[in-house]
Amino acid sequence: MPTPTRARAHRRTAVLAVASAATAAAVLLAAGCSDGGKDGGTPDQPTDLAVQELEWSACRAPSAEEGSGTAPSPLPGGGRWECAFMEAPLDYGDVEGDTIELALIRARATDPARRIGSLIFNFGGPGGSGITALPSFAKEFEELRTRYDLVSFDPRGVGRSEGVECQDDRELDAFLSLDASPDDAREEEAYQKGLKDFAAACEENSGHLLPHVGTVDAARDLDLIRAVLGDDKLHYFGISYGTELGGVYAHQFPERVGRAVFDAVVDPTGTAEQGALAQTRGFQLAFRNFAADCVKRGEACKLPGGSVEEIEKFVGDLLARLDKKPVAGMGDRKLGQTQAINGIVQALYSKQYWPYLEQGIDEADGGQGALLLALSDSMTGRDQNGNYNNLQAANTAIGCVDDKARFSLEDAKAKLPEFREASPLFGPFLGWGLSGCSHWPVPGTRDHPDVSAKGAAPILVIGNTGDPATPYGGAKRMAEALGKGVGIEVTYRGEGHGAYTGGDACVRRTVNGYLLDGKVPRSGTVCP
């Protein structure tokens, strides 16, 4: 699933507008079990909840907190999306205690006679809504729907499920307008106060939920969804942070893994600092690829400069100017340095958005920042009416309970030279972002997730060589960490975040061959 959320470096999903955070949690589970997997045995499911019957009905339009918009469009061929709520334990350490509702969405298989089961999607973030994401990719996944019910969900803390609540829209506007790469003591104090106030609002409004939104709990939810849907195995498609969630699931429940695909793969072996530094290099690489494309087009490119270095300097100078004097944005809102960086990062998630990035930079240089501001709003979950979804809250809550690291202001400042060396454009923002959990009221639980899954079925692990948010090297390390014969590495030589929805025929053929027909590709397969 970048400076995108105020608090964390991101991992974004394949869906534009989903920011992200980092690693997986370890919590004690019911009846003295560990986090499951090879070390502690497979955790037991809460018996009563595993046999609950869901009431499926037509899906309503999302609320402002869920992202706004309209109800899902009819499926190709005239079918309809169905939505339901499922009960899950608030605390898997007390399965007889309070429960929370998880929102699900599905589209039934078009060839019931050949149906394999349910294919459950997580599109990343963390904090991204599967309820809104899955319908937006209906055409891309239509071939998979021949033999699967396509299913997704809003994880605990997210969207239509019991969502984490923090600040209101006005407070978020103020918070996200702070300088995310402070240059002096006054800006540093304002930045830290902003983080502290945000964390305090989350504790006040959702304190009961904050300890229970981590990735280990979400993996338990995945297995509960599997059981409630009546599947013996979990068939799964994880994108961005969804690969981390899938890896944690495979560690806890290796014998229940069915056919699974990880796309835009999170490196499970790195710390939060290492992940943020890798993303810094990833976005630097993506920007330079964008700039090289601009140079190649010559006079057709709107940006000045005859080399990648000259375009990078031009953008760096623009950001420095915006830091001192923001330009007109939309209405009475202006485009400052932080919003411009967010807009640039947003556009680097997909090569299809490079023309908007070029146009937005050119317009901002001329004093008109509306396009980059709109891209920034997409990154932070703000709609045209000024309403925010709960992306900021969920992303931070999940990342901070997962991630043990806590960087003070001074800790982050000490790391800035290394981040600036990795990228003069993105380094300062991602370096400061290390302090995002410094005031969080709930302790983090581990340095990185355990995804070892000895005995699990093969999992396709797809790395994109040009991916800015989940850099390519993470796929190899995920495949190795899953274990021999489990992680099947596939390389996509392309740009943007993720591979399957990018339209490459080789990737599509490889993934569909496994999910639909069980054909395991050779590990090391390269597309195109």
N, C-alpha and C positions, 0 to 999 in steps of 0.2 A: 503495500500500500504505500526533509526540506523545511525551511523556516515557516512554513505554512501554518501550522497551528502555532499559537504563541508559545506553547510550552515545550514542544518536542520537535526533534527532527522527524521528517516523515518517511512513510513507506508508501505511499498512495496505491490506490487500486487502479484497475484498468478503466474505471469510471472517472471522468473528470469531476473534480470537486470532492474528492475524498482524501483527506490528509492522513498522516499516520504517525505511529510511534514505535515502541520497540519490544522488548523480549517477553518471554513467557514466565508465568508464575508457578510456584510449587506450594501447595497447601495440603494440610492433613485432611484426609477424607474420612467418611463414615466408618464406624466399627474398627477403628485403629488401622485402616489401610493407609498406605503411602499414596503417592501420586500415580500409582499403578505402573503398568508396563512390566518390564522384565525384573525390576528390583522389588516391587511390592505386590505383585499379583494384580490381576484385573479387578478394578473397583466394581462393587456391586451396584446395580441400579436400584433406585427406590421402587419397590414392587408395585405399589398401588398406582403411582404416576406412570409407570411403564405400560400400563394397560388402559390408560385413559382414552376415551373416544373423542375425536376432534369434530367440531361442528363447522364444516366448510361452507362458505357463502361468498357472494360477489364481493369483490374488493372495493373499498371506498377510496376516495381521493386522500392523499396524505395531508395532514395538518401542517401548519407553519413549522412547528417543532420537528416534524418528520421530513421537512424539505419542500413543502408546498407542491403545487402541480395538480394534475388531473388523475382520475382513476386509470388503471392500466387499460390500454387499447385492446380491442379483441385480438385474439391470436390469429396467425395465418390459418386460413381455412374456416374461420368463424368461431373457434372455441373461445372459452372465457377463462380468465384467471380466477382462482379461488383463494380465499384467505381464511385463516383460523387462528385461534390462540391456544397455546399449550401451557400447562402448569409445570413449573420446575421448582426444585427446592431453592430457596434463597441461599441457604448455607448447606453445602453437601456434607458438612460435618454434623448436621442435624437434620436428617432427611424427613423427620417427623414434624419439623417446625414449620415456620412460615414459608409460603410459596410466592413466586412471582410469575407473571404472564410473559410468554415469549410469542411474538407475532410471526406467523409463517405465511408463505405464499406458494402456490403450485400451479403448474399446467400439466394436465394429464397426457400420458403417452398417446400418440396417434395410431400405434399398431399394438393394441392390447394383447393380441395373441403372441407377440414376440417380446413382450415387456420384460426387461431385466429386473427393474425395481425403481427406486427413487435415486436421482442424482442430485445431491445437495451441494449448493454453491455458497461460498463465502467470498465476497469481492474485496475484502481488505479494510484498510483504515489504519489501526482499528477504529471503529466508530462509524463505518460505512453501513448504510441501510441496504440489506438484501431485498427488502420489500419493494424499494424503488429501483434498484439496480437490475434485477433479473428481467423485468419486463422491458427495460430499455435495450436489452441484448436479445430480444426474442428471435429476430431473424438470424443472428449469428449462431444460435444454439438450436435452430429448428431441426437440423438433421439428428441431433442427439435426442430430440423429443420423440423420434419414432419408437425408441425402445425404453425410454425412461420417462417417468414423471419428473419434470424439472421442479426443484424445490429450493427455496431460499428462506432466510429468516433475518430478523433484526436481533443480533446477539443481546444478551443481558446488558443493560445500561444504554442501549441504542434505540433511537427512533420510536417505533410503535410498541416495542417491548417496554418493560419498565425502564424508562430512560433516566440517566443522570441529569439533574437540573443544577445549574450554577447561577450565572448572571442573566439579567434580562437584556433585551435588545439594546437599550440605551447604554447600559454598562458595558456590554460587549463592544459596541462602537468605540467607546472611550478606550477600553483595554487594547483593542486591536489597532488603535491609532498611535499607540506608544511607539517610540523608536526602539526597534528590536535589535539594533546594534549601537548601543549608547556610546557617545564620544566623550562625555565629561561626567563629573560627579553628580550633577543635577539629573541628567538623563539616566544614569545608573540607578539613582535612588527612585526615580519614577518607575523604571522598569521593574525593579524588585518589589516596589509597593503594588504594582499591577499584578504580579504573580501572587503575592501574598493575599490580596483582596479576592482574586479569582478563586484561590484554594479555599479561603474562608467561606465564600459563598457556596461552593460545592459541599463543604462539610455541613453548613447550616441547612441546605435544602435536600441533600441526599446522603447524609452521613451514614444512615443504616445500610445503604447499598454499596458504598465505596469499597469495603473490604472484599466484596463478592463478585466483582466484575472482571476478574483476571482471566487469562487464557486457559488455565487449567480448568476453571469452572465452566468456561465456554466449551471446552472439549467434552466435559461431562454432559453438557446440554446436547452436543452433537450426537452422543450415543443415545441419549434419551429420545431425541427426535427419531433416530434410526429405529429404535424399538417401537415407538408409538406408531410409526408409519408401517410397521410390520415387516421390516427387512432384516434378514439375518446378517448381512454385511453392509458396511457403510461405503456406498459409491459416492465419490467426492470430487469436486472441482474447486480448488483453492487458488485465489489470485492475490498476489502481494502478501499482506499480513495473513491472508487466508492460507498461505503455505505454512506459516508458522503454526497457526491453529491446527492445520492438518497434521503437521509433524508431531505436535504435542498429543493429538488424538492417537496417532499411530504408536507412540511410545506407551500410552496408557492401555490401548486396546489393540495390540498388534494382530491378534487372531480374528478381529472383526473388520479389518481393512479389506474392502472389496477392490474394485477398479478405481484408482485415484490418480488425479493429475494435479501437479503444483506448477503454476505459471507465474512468472515475475517473482523469483524465489528470494525470500529473506535468508540471509546467512545466519544460521542458528548458533554459530560458534563464537561470534564476536560479542564484546561488551557494548553498552550503550555508546560509549565514547568511540569505539572502533567503528560501530555502525554509522554514527554521525559523520565521522571522517571519511568513510567509504562513500557515503552519499554526497559529501562535498566534492569529492573527486568525480563521482558519477555525473553530477549536474554540470561540473566544469567541462567534462568530456562532451556531454550532450549540447552544451552551449557552443563549444568549438565546432562540433559537427554542423550545427545550425549556421554558424558564421561561415564555415567552409562552403556550405551550399549557397549562401548569399554571394560569396566571392565568385564562385563558379558561374553564377548568372550574370555577372558583370553589371552593365548599366541598368539592367532590369531590377537589381536590388536597390531598395530605397535607402539602405544604410551606407554612410560614407566609409571609405577605407578599401584599399586594394589587397588586404591580407586579413587573416583571422585575428592577428595581434592588433591591427588597427581598429577593427570592429569591436574587439573586446575593450580596448582603451576608450573608444567612443562611448560605449555603454557604461563603463566605469565612471567616466566623467559626468555622464548624464545622472547617474545615481548620486554622485557627490553633490551635484547642483540641487537635486530634489531633496537631499537631506537638509540643505540650507533654506531652500525656497520651493515648497510644493507648488504644483500647477493645477489649473482647473481640472476637476474630475466630472462628477455628475451632481447636479443641483448645487447645494452649498458644500458638498464634500470635495476634498482635494486629493490629488495623488502625491503622496510623499515617497520617500525612499523605501520604506518598508512595504507599502502597498505595491510599488513598482517591482520589487524583488519577488513578492508573492505572485504577481501577474506573470513575470518571466518564468518562474518555476512552474506555474500551472501549465503554460503553453509548451514547456519542454517534455511533458508527459506523453505527447503524441506528435509525430511528424506532421499529421494533418493540421495541427495548430500552428505550425511555423509561419504560414502567411500572416496570421493574426498577430503573432509575436513581432514580426517585422513591421507590420503596420502600426502596432501599438507603440513600439519604441520610437518610430519615426514621428508619430503624432505627439508623443510626450516631449520629444525634443523641440517640437514647435509650440509647446505650451498647452496641448490638449491631452489630458490623461484619462479620458473616459474609458477607452478600450482596455488599457492595463488595469484600471480600477475594477472594471467588470470581471476581468480574469481573476483578480485578487479576491473579489467577492465570491466567485465560484469556489476558489480554494478554501475560503473560511466558512462557507455555508450560509451566506447572506443572500436573501432573495431581493427582487427589485423593489419590494415594499419595505425593506429594512428589517425583515424578520429573519432571525437566525434559526437554523435547525440545531440539533444538540450535538453536532459534530465536535465542536471544541471541547465540550464537557466530556463526552464519551471517550474521545481520543486521549485526553489527558488522564482521565480516571483509569482507563485500561492500561495505558503505558506506565503510569506511576505505581500501580499496584503490582504490575509484572516486574518492573525494573528496580533492582536493589540500589543502584547508584543514586547518590544525592550530591550534586555539585553546588557549592556556594558561589556567590558572585566572584569571590577571589579565585576559586578553583577554575571557573569558566574563563576569567581574564587570563590566567596563566596558560590556558590552552590556545588562546587566540593566535599566536604566531604560527603554530603548526597548521591551524585551519586556514589562515590567510595564505600560507605557502601552498596549500592544496588548491585553493581557489580565491583569488582576490575579489571576485564578485560575490560568491556565496559563502565563503569561509567565515566572515565575521558573524553572519546571521546564524549559521548552524553552530558555530562555536558558543555564542551566547545562549543558544537554545538548550545547551547542556544543563543549564540551571533551572529548567522548566519544572522540575519536581522538588525544588529546594524547600518549598513551604507546604508540601502536600501532607495532609493529616493522617494518611495511612502509610505504613512502611511498605517498601517494595520487598519482593520475596526471593529473587535470584538474579544472577549475573547474565545468564542466557538459558534458553530452554533446552531440555533434554528431549531429543527426537529419535534416539536410538530405537529401532523397531524390529529386532530380530524375530524372524518368523512371519512377518507381515507379507502380504501379496506385493508384487511389484508396483512401484509408484513412479509415474513419469514426472521428471523434474526438468522443467524447461527454462533455460537461461537465455536472455536476450543480450547480445554483445553491446548494444547501445542504450541499455536501460539506465536511466539516471537515478531512479529511486531505490531499486534493488539491483545493485551492480552485478554484472555477469558472474563474477567469481563466487557469489553466494550459492549459485546452483550446484557447482561442483562440491562445495563444502556441505550443502544439504544432502546431496546424494551419498557422500561418504559417511555422513553422520547417521543417516537412516540405516545403513548397514549393507554389506555385500549381498547382492541379489535383490535388494529392496529398492534402493535408489537407482533409477534408470535415467541417466543424464541425456538430455537432448539440447542441442544448441541452435538458436535462431540468430542468424546474422542480420540484424535489423536495427531500427531506431524505435524509441518510445518505450513505454512501460507496459510490459506484457507482450505476448506473441499470438495467442489463439485468435483474438478479435482483430488482429492487424491485417487479416486477409490473405496471409501466405498459404498457398495451396499445400506445400509440403508439411507445414505444421498442422494444418487442419486434417490432412490425410493421416498423419502419424497419430494424432490424438484420437480421432474418430475410430481408427483401426483398433486401438486398444479398448476404448470405452464401449464401442458397439460390438466388436467381434473378438475381443480378448487377445489381439495380436500384439505381443510385447516387442517393441523395437530393440535393435541393438543399442546398448549403452554407448554413447559417443556419437550417435546419429547427429548430422548437421543439416540444417535447412537454411536457406534454399540450396 
